[in-house]
């Protein structure tokens, strides 16, 4: 199990769930037409419960941020955010090479913020990945 496996699996699930919107991943320079979804994995900690090793846990959250044009009602962004949350229900298990990712909390649709000409609504998906 690698951090790359975790990022790829979460990102692919988002892309598959949201085919009508372009998903922009970390470290990409171009900005597509709005609305779009900006996605990033935020790694919080890694640990192993055993002294011998081999049972790595990686804890973090996957943040999918809906980006729409500022100056409109928030409803379109919230509608998209609801669909993102539906794609990652609490308890979902995603198999990856050498492990499994589990969604540890119901996804949290957070407060929207204005960012220049954009309005952004983050959706936070808490996960824990563990080697098997």
C-alpha positions in Angstrom: 0.0 0.0 0.0 1.4 3.4 -1.0 0.3 7.0 -0.7 0.0 7.0 -4.5 -2.4 4.0 -4.4 -4.6 5.9 -1.9 -4.6 9.1 -3.9 -5.3 7.3 -7.2 -8.2 5.2 -5.7 -9.9 8.2 -4.1 -9.4 10.3 -7.2 -10.7 7.7 -9.5 -13.9 7.2 -7.4 -14.5 10.9 -7.6 -14.0 11.0 -11.4 -16.3 8.0 -11.9 -19.0 9.5 -9.6 -18.9 13.0 -11.2 -18.7 12.5 -15.0 -20.2 15.8 -15.9 -17.5 17.8 -14.2 -13.8 18.2 -14.7 -11.7 17.2 -11.7 -8.5 19.1 -11.2 -5.9 17.3 -9.1 -3.0 18.6 -7.0 -0.2 20.4 -8.7 -2.0 21.2 -12.0 -1.5 24.6 -13.4 -4.4 25.1 -15.8 -7.9 26.0 -14.6 -10.9 24.6 -16.5 -14.2 26.4 -17.1 -16.5 26.6 -14.0 -18.1 24.6 -12.5 -15.3 22.1 -11.8 -14.0 20.1 -8.8 -10.6 20.6 -7.2 -9.3 17.5 -5.4 -6.5 16.9 -3.0 -5.5 14.3 -0.4 -4.4 15.8 2.9 -2.3 13.3 4.8 -2.6 13.7 8.6 -0.5 10.8 10.0 0.9 7.4 9.4 1.4 4.8 12.1 1.9 1.0 12.7 0.4 -0.8 15.6 3.1 -3.5 15.7 6.7 -3.4 16.7 7.6 -5.8 13.8 6.0 -3.5 11.2 4.0 -4.5 8.2 0.6 -3.1 9.3 0.9 0.5 8.2 -2.1 2.8 8.7 -2.4 6.1 6.8 -5.0 8.6 8.1 -6.1 11.7 6.3 -8.9 13.3 4.4 -9.8 13.7 0.8 -11.0 17.1 0.0 -13.1 17.7 -3.1 -13.9 21.4 -3.6 -16.7 22.5 -5.9 -15.7 25.7 -7.7 -18.4 27.8 -9.4 -18.6 31.4 -10.5 -18.9 34.0 -7.7 -22.0 36.2 -7.5 -24.5 33.4 -8.0 -26.5 31.7 -5.4 -24.7 28.9 -3.5 -27.3 26.3 -4.5 -25.5 25.0 -7.6 -22.3 24.4 -5.6 -24.3 22.7 -2.8 -26.1 20.5 -5.3 -22.8 19.3 -6.7 -21.3 18.9 -3.2 -24.3 16.7 -2.2 -23.5 14.4 -5.1 -19.9 14.2 -4.1 -20.9 13.3 -0.5 -23.2 10.6 -1.9 -20.3 8.9 -3.7 -18.4 8.4 -0.4 -20.9 7.1 2.2 -19.7 6.5 5.7 -18.2 3.0 6.0 -17.3 2.7 2.3 -14.4 0.3 1.8 -12.2 0.8 -1.3 -9.7 -1.9 -2.1 -6.2 -0.9 -3.2 -3.1 -2.9 -3.8 -2.0 -4.3 -0.5 -4.7 -2.7 1.6 -8.1 -1.1 2.0 -9.3 2.5 2.4 -12.3 3.1 4.8 -14.4 6.2 4.9 -14.4 6.9 8.6 -17.1 9.6 8.9 -20.1 10.9 6.9 -18.6 13.4 4.4 -18.8 17.0 5.6 -20.0 19.7 3.3 -18.2 22.7 4.6 -19.0 26.4 4.5 -18.5 28.0 1.1 -16.1 30.8 0.6 -15.6 33.5 -2.0 -12.2 33.4 -3.6 -11.8 36.2 -6.1 -14.1 35.4 -9.0 -14.8 31.9 -7.6 -17.1 30.5 -5.0 -15.8 27.3 -3.4 -17.6 24.7 -1.3 -15.3 22.0 0.2 -16.4 18.5 0.8 -14.2 16.7 3.4 -14.0 12.9 3.3 -12.1 11.4 6.3 -10.4 8.1 5.6 -8.1 5.6 7.1 -6.1 3.2 4.9 -4.6 0.1 6.3 -2.2 -2.6 5.0 -3.6 -6.1 4.8 
